[in-house]
Amino acid sequence: MNTLFPPPPPSALIWPETFHNLHSYFTSASYLLVCVSTGYFVQDAGDIILSGHAWGSWEFLIHHVLVIGCFTYAIFTKIYVSGAVIALFVEVNSVTLHTRLMLKLADAQSTPAYRINKLLNLFTYVFFRLSAQAYLSWYIVYNYAWLDHAGFFLTCMVMMNVMILIYFYRLLRADFCPRAKRTAAAALNGTHKPAAVPERFLND
């Protein structure tokens, strides 16, 4: 049942059906959230392209194209709006990811702030990013027989899942396995004979 004029503020916690009916339930606030978020992804993708960073950030462009495709479908059909809201839970982790980047730019990797943030980053990555993706993937697979365009959304989810797991590997290697990273760097410098040169995509 769609609620056209729900009380503010927009929150999946206020309307728990958002978690259970990802296919057809939505509120006006959640619909507006998806619209605004789609605009952000379009703007960010355009900024990456126009600033000349498309080649170096191709994986982010692929991610944005997948998200824009799914969210645009939700906007025009008013289906899967709740699914898009659940997908936006991953952005909670973006706060600690961006904090990590700023601390690295400030050369503050040895500070208590960085150590605290890396633990928060790990928690939010698992709890919000990986868990949200896992739930969405499970929902599509479990209800595949009757969902609209389930094949398209499952394909998008699989591609994004692969990317997110690669990013998770990079995060663990950079913040929690620095010795392995130093060994790889030594191998590239000729100190050790490398078994294989890691791909740029896996480097942090």
N, C-alpha and C positions, 0 to 999 in steps of 0.2 A: 504494500500500500504506500503510495507516494504522498508525502506531506508537503503541501505547496508553501505553507507559511509557518514553519516551525519556530519555536522561540530560540533566540540566540543564547549562547554562542555556538558555532559549529563544532561539534565534537562527537567522535564515534563512541565515546564513553557515555554521552547523554542519550544517544540513540543506539542501543546495543544491537538492533537488527542489522545495522551496518555490517557487523561481523558475520552474520548468519546468512543474509540474503544479498550476496555480492552481485547477483544478476539484475534484479529489478528494483530494489529498494533505493531510494535516495531522498534527500531533503533539499530545499532550495539553497540552504547554506552549503551543503556538501557539493551540490552542483556548481555553485559559484566558486568554491574552492578549486574544483577541477578546471574550470574555465581560466581562472587566474594562473594556476600552475602551468597550464598548457601555454599560456602567453609567456611565462618565464622561460620555459624550455625552448620555445621558438626564438625568443630574444637571445638566450645564451648560445644557441646553435648559430644564429646569425652573427653574433659577436666573435665566435671562434673562427668562422669563415672569413669575415671581413677584416679581422685583425691579422690574417695570414698565418694562423696557427692550426689550420685544418689538417695538414699532413702530420704534425707532431701530436695532435689530439684526435686522431681518427677514431679511436675507441670511444671517446666521449660523444663524438658526432653520431656514431652508430647507436649508442645508448639513447641519445636524445631523439633520434629518428624513430626508434622503436616506441619510446614513451609517447611522443607526439602522435604517432599513428593510433595507439591504443586509446589515448585520452580524447583525441578528436572523434573517434568512433563513439565514445561514451557521450560526448557533448551533443552530437547530432542525433543519436538514436535514443539517448537517455536510458541506455542499458549499460551495466557494469560501472555505474557511477560510484557505487560503494566499493567495488573492486579497485577503482582508481584511488579512492580515499585510503584504503588499506595500503596500496602501493606507496602512497606519500609518507607513510610512517618511516620509510627508509631515510627520509630527509632529516630525522632527528639525529641520525649518525653524522650527517653532513656538518653539524655544528662542531663536533669534536674533531672531525677530519680537517676542517678549515682552521681550527685552533692549532692542530698539529702542524699544519703547513706554515702558519704565521710564526710559531715558535721555532721551527726549523730555519725560516728566513732570518729570524733574529739570532740564530746560532745559539739557541738556548736548550739544546738537547740534553745537557747535563744538569739542568735545573730541576727542583722538585715539581714545578708546574708542569714540565714536560712529562715527568714520570707519572704524575697523577692523571694527566690528560690521556696518556697512552693506555692506562687501565680503563678509564672511562670510554675511550674510543673503542677498545676491544669489547667492552660490555654492550655499548650501543650498536656496534657492528653486528654482534651475534643476536641481541635481543630485538632490535628494530629492523636491521637490514636483512640479515639471513632469515630470521623468523618470518618476516612479512613475505619475503619471496617464497619461502617454503610453504606457507599457508596458501598463498595464491596458486602456486603450482599444484598443490594437493587438491584444492577446490576445483580447478579446471579438469584434472584427471578424473576425480571422483564423479563429477557431473558431466563428463565429456559427451555423453550420449544425447543430452537434450540442450546443452548450451548453444547459443547462437555463435557461429563462426569460431567454434572451439579450437579448430586446427590452427587458425591464425594466431589466436592468443597463446596457445600452448607453444607454438614456434617462437613467438616473441619472448615468452617466459624462459624457455630453454636457453636462448641466446643470452639473455640478461643474467641468468643463473651462472652460466659459464664465465661471463665477465666478472661477476661479483665474487665468485670463488677464486679467480685469478688475482683480483685485487686483495682478497683476504690473505692469500698466500704471500703476496708482496708485503702486506702490512705485518704479518707475523715474522717474516724474514728480516724486515728492516728494524722493527722495534723490539723483538723478543729473541731473535737469533743473530745478533750482530757478528758473532764469531764466524758463522757460515758465510756471512756477507764479506768479511775480511779475507777469508780463505779464497773466495771467488775472485776478489780484487787482486790478491797475490798471484793467483793463477794467470790472470790476464796480464800481469806485469812480468811474468816469466819466472816467478819464484817457485811455482809448482807447475807441473805439466797438466793442463786442463783436459778433462775427459770430454767436455763439450762446452762451447761458449754459449752462455745463456742469451736468450732472445732479449731484445731491448724492451719488449712489452712486459717482461717479467722483472725488469730492473726498477728500483725505486729511486 
